[in-house]
Amino acid sequence: MGVRACDIAVSSERSALTSTYVVIVNYRTGPLAVGCLASLVSELPALRGGRVIVVDNASGDDSVACIGAAIDANGWGAWAEVVALPRNGGFAYGNNRAIERVREHDPAFGIVVCLNPDTVVRPGALEALVQQLEGRGDAGIAGASIEDEHGMQQRSAHAFPSPLGELDGAARLGLLSRLIAPRASLGPAATDAPRQCDWVSGACFAIRRQVLDSIGPLDEGYFLYFEETDFCLRARQAGWSCWFVPNARVVHREGSSTGIRDRTRRRPAYWFASRRRFLIKAHGVAGLAGADLLWALGHASLLLRRAVGLGRGNRYARDPARFARDLLIGDARAILRGEASAIQSGALREPGSVSKGNA
C-alpha cells in the first residue's frame, strides 16, 4: 500500500502550524486592493508573524503606486508589501510568484491564504481558516464562506465539474447535482460546522504548506478561472481533504475586475479555455467531447422549457451572449487542431492566446 503525501506530513506535524501569509493578486483594482488590506488589520493576530504580499500583474495603471502609498500612509509596512510583476501571466502565475516571495521570507511558513483583491475579510475569518487546518491533520485546503455586498451568502463549495454535471448545469434542474454529489455541492450553510467538499471558492482559500510541497504550485496553464478547482483536485488525488468553513466570512465583489457577471457581454475566451483545460486534465479529450454533448442536450431541454413557458425566474436567466457558440465551436476547434491532445499529454503547459477576444 502506498503512503499518501499527507500521511508523511501529519505524522510529524500534528502540532500547531507556524506563520500564516496572505497573498493577493492585483490587476487594475488598486483602490479595491487597498480596501482589502484595510479589512486585514483586525486579522493580524492570525498571521502569527506572517505578512501580506500583494503582487501586481503588470496592471499598466497606477495600482502599484496606489497600493504602496496606502501602505505607507497607514503604517502597514510592518506587515504588508506590494511587488510589481513584469507581465500579466494570469491568476495562477501571480499567486505562484507571491508564494515564491513567501518562501523567501519564511521557508517554513505554515499556511498561505490566497485572497482576491476585490474582497473584504470579516473579523475572525482568517483565524477560522487557520484553526480548521490546524485541527485536522489531513486537511490541506480550507475555503471561506463568500457573501455579496448585501450579506447574502453565495455558493462557496462545489462538486468537481464532470460530464454529467455539465448536463445538469445546462438544463438548470439541480436534480442530478443532488443525486451525483449531495455532499460535495453545498448551498448556503445551515450550520457553522465546517464541511468537507470537492473544491472551494478561489476568492479566499487557505493552503497548508505541505500541500504545495507535495503537489507543486498552481497550474499556470490556466489564465483565469478553474485554477483553484484543478488545485483542489490534485490535492485530493494526493490524499488531502478540502473543507468549507462557514465561520470564515468574506465579502466578494465578484467580477469587479473581469466583468464576467455582465450577461450582456460575451464570456471571455480565457474562461472557455480554462474550462476546456480542466475537463481534459480530469476526464481526457473524450470526456471533454462527452461533456459538450451532454451540455448541448441539457441546453436544448432548457430552450424547450422556455418555449412552452416553463423556464422563468433567475434560475433560467439567459446565458451570456453567444455562449453556446463560443463553448461548442471553441472546443471543437481545440480538438481538431490538436490543442486538446497536447493538454492531455502535458505538452501544452502555458495558456494560449486566450487573454483577448473569443473563438
C-alpha positions, 0 to 999 in steps of 0.5 A: 500500500502506498503512503499518501503525501499527507500521511508523511506530513501529519505524522510529524506535524500534528502540532500547531502550524507556524506563520500564516501569509496572505497573498493577493493578486492585483490587476487594475483594482488598486483602490479595491486592493487597498480596501482589502488590506484595510479589512486585514488589520483586525486579522493580524493576530492570525498571521502569527508573524506572517505578512501580506504580499500583494503582487501586481500583474503588470496592471499598466495603471497606477495600482502599484503606486496606489497600493504602496502609498496606502501602505505607507500612509497607514503604517502597514509596512510592518506587515504588508508589501506590494511587488510589481510583476513584469507581465500579466501571466494570469491568476495562477502565475501571480499567486505562484510568484507571491508564494515564491516571495513567501518562501523567501521570507519564511521557508517554513511558513505554515499556511498561505491564504490566497485572497482576491483583491476585490474582497473584504475579510470579516473579523475572525475569518482568517483565524477560522481558516487557520484553526480548521487546518490546524485541527485536522491533520489531513486537511490541506485546503480550507475555503471561506464562506463568500457573501455579496455586498448585501450579506447574502451568502453565495455558493462557496463549495462545489462538486468537481465539474464532470460530464454529467454535471455539465448536463445538469448545469445546462438544463438548470434542474439541480436534480442530478447535482443532488443525486451525483454529489449531495455532499460535495455541492453545498448551498448556503450553510445551515450550520457553522460546522465546517464541511468537507467538499470537492473544491472551494471558492478561489476568492479566499482559500487557505493552503497548508504548506505541505500541500504545495510541497507535495503537489507543486504550485498552481497550474499556470496553464490556466489564465483565469478561472478553474485554477483553484478547482484543478488545485483542489483536485490534485490535492485530493488525488494526493490524499488531502481533504478540502473543507468549507468553513462557514465561520470564515466570512468574506465579502466578494465583489465578484467580477469587479475586475473581469466583468464576467457577471455582465450577461450582456457581454460575451464570456471571455475566451480565457474562461472557455479555455480554462474550462476546456483545460480542466475537463481534459486534465480530469476526464481526457479529450473524450470526456471533454467531447462527452461533456459538450454533448451532454451540455448541448442536450441539457441546453436544448431541454432548457430552450424547450422549457422556455418555449412552452413557458416553463423556464422563468425566474433567475434560475433560467436567466439567459446565458451570456451572449453567444455562449453556446457558440463560443463553448461548442465551436471553441472546443471543437476547434481545440480538438481538431487542431490538436490543442486538446491532445497536447493538454492531455499529454502535458505538452501544452503547459502555458495558456494560449492566446486566450487573454483577448477576444473569443473563438 
